[in-house]
Amino acid sequence: MSSIAATGDESLIAEILSRLTDIRRDLHAHPELGFEVHRTAKVVAEFLRELGIEVHEGIGQTGVVGVLRKGTGGKSVGLRADMDALPIVEQGTPDYISQNPGVMHACGHDGHTTMLLGAAWLLSKTADFDGTVNFIFQPAEEGQAGAKAMIDDGLFRRFPCDSVFAVHNWPELAEGVAQTRSGPIMAAADRFDIRVFGGGGHAAQPHLSPDTMLATSELVVQLNTIVSRCIDPTDPALLTVTQVQGGFSHNMIPAEAKITGTVRSFDLRAQDIIEASLRRIAEHVPAAHGLDADVKYHRYYPATINTPAEAEVALKAARAAGLDASVAPKPALTSEDFSFMLQEKPGAYLWLGQGDGSAKPLAPLHHPRYDFNDNIITHGVRWFAEVVRCQLGA
């Protein structure tokens, strides 16, 4: 059935590919942040209604769910795409460059949304599944947990899903290649903020005041020993200091300084060890300098963990869609709030290659010159459709 369906898909997708490309580029030109994806959500809802698909808006603030039922089967599957952009000034030069200053689609969510719209169109035109497909268009993936907001707003209670699937473009993989794996595929993401305080004085009189900058500098060095000295070397984990702030003058020891950073891990025990070690070091290093410290540690995204059966479905669907699909050799230390959905339902997350094979690699995700490769729209549409056929095959 899949090979026949795939052949039919090709001709059907050809009918709408130009429009899908136009939609993707329109979304790229009008990026929106976080939960403020009002225009994007409107584009999605209008397209789904045009297909005769049942539409529900305002889920998790600005999320959209389209419901497509065929046959009499009671099984259901959820397909998810993220809609939000990033607070980055675009440096690329496409005709459809961002029209919203300081905001751009630097992660390809414009492409993910377009591929899921294409899948909705394709599946609405075919009759080769029996059950319910829930097309989930999610806001606020970039650090604001839009997936959790939709779940808390009754996503799976209102739209039952036996399993859920999502895809992310992957510049490191070549176009036509797909990968996923059973178990962890993306890391848990934590944020830490440390304030060192209690000093301050004239830079020419360091003997009269504890040196906050010296203590903060030492703290940065010690934090970078946590993973190498507290975590089993065979367990992947990462701690990166990303901000150090302090001082306003060349001749003043500041009264306080701040450190911010991120922690990535795949194992809850490693996560606990890193947090406990960070708190201990943040207490004792400043104390050795006669200073105090305040620590805020926020575990904002859990690890993205694919269930075995659904990971195999994702690979099977990718092969049926004509992709070169294989098991990913290792997970990535990037994070993804689809993890919240996978805590609720069985499912899988797929990496879809978008590299163009040129000698000069494409800009990576979150880069100001990044752009989604429109050539892979067809791959994503067909993959989503094949997932539905695998899960709800008539």
WOPETA-V237412 format. One record per helix or strand of 2 or more residues. SS is the DSSP state (hx for helix, st for strand). FROM is the first residue (numbers start at 0). TO is the last residue. If there is no record, write none. Layout:
SS;FROM;TO / SS;FROM;TO
This chain:
hx;1;28 / hx;37;49 / st;53;58 / st;62;69 / st;75;81 / st;84;85 / hx;108;124 / st;130;137 / hx;145;151 / hx;154;157 / st;162;173 / st;176;179 / st;182;185 / st;187;196 / st;200;201 / hx;205;207 / hx;211;222 / hx;225;229 / st;236;245 / st;251;252 / st;255;264 / hx;267;287 / st;291;300 / st;303;305 / hx;307;319 / st;323;326 / hx;337;343 / st;345;354 / hx;373;391
